[in-house]
Amino acid sequence: MRLAIEQAHEVKGSTYPNPPVGAVILAADGEVAGVGGTEPAGGAHAEVVALRAAGERAAGGTAVVTLEPCNHHGRTPPCVDALLVAGVAAVVYAVADPNPVAAGGADRLRAAGV
């Protein structure tokens, strides 16, 4: 989680109107496979950046995120979709999303067995 928080701190001030989020993808063996922070508005969210860096190593791994993965389609698709397609086995997040439009990612992941 510290690494994810560091990623969020690095992008702070550049992501508005999106929150500055950090993500780390751990491979199934627990090694860091990818890290990322939210890109400027219209760009990829932290989870997607980290998943791209992790590639196939994300399958069966764990996503560690500073904010609950989003579950809505705005300028980009829901992060929950990307996590499910990548085949992560678990998602750990620090803070539930307070935005009612974006919230619900954790429930959707649980319903999918993650």
C-alpha positions, 0 to 999 in steps of 0.5 A: 500500500505504501507504494500505491500511496507514493504513486498517488502522491506523485500524480497529485494536482495533475488528475482533476477532476479525477482523484489522485489514485495510486495502484500496484499489481502484485503477481501471484508470487507476491512480487511487484508486477506493475505500478501506476498513478491516475493520468490527467483527465481523459487518460487511464486510471491508476489501475489500468496504468498498473495493469498495463505495466504488469501485463500477463503477470496480473493474472492470479495476482492482487491489485492494491489501490488507494481508492475503491476501483470505479464502477462507472463509464465516464471518459474511460471504462470502469476500472472494475472491468479492467481488473476482471479482464486481467484476472486478478484474484484479489483487490485491496483498497484503502478508501471506499469511493465517496462518489456515488456515481463511481462507487460500487466497484467492491460489490461488483468485484465480490459478486464476480468472486474477487 
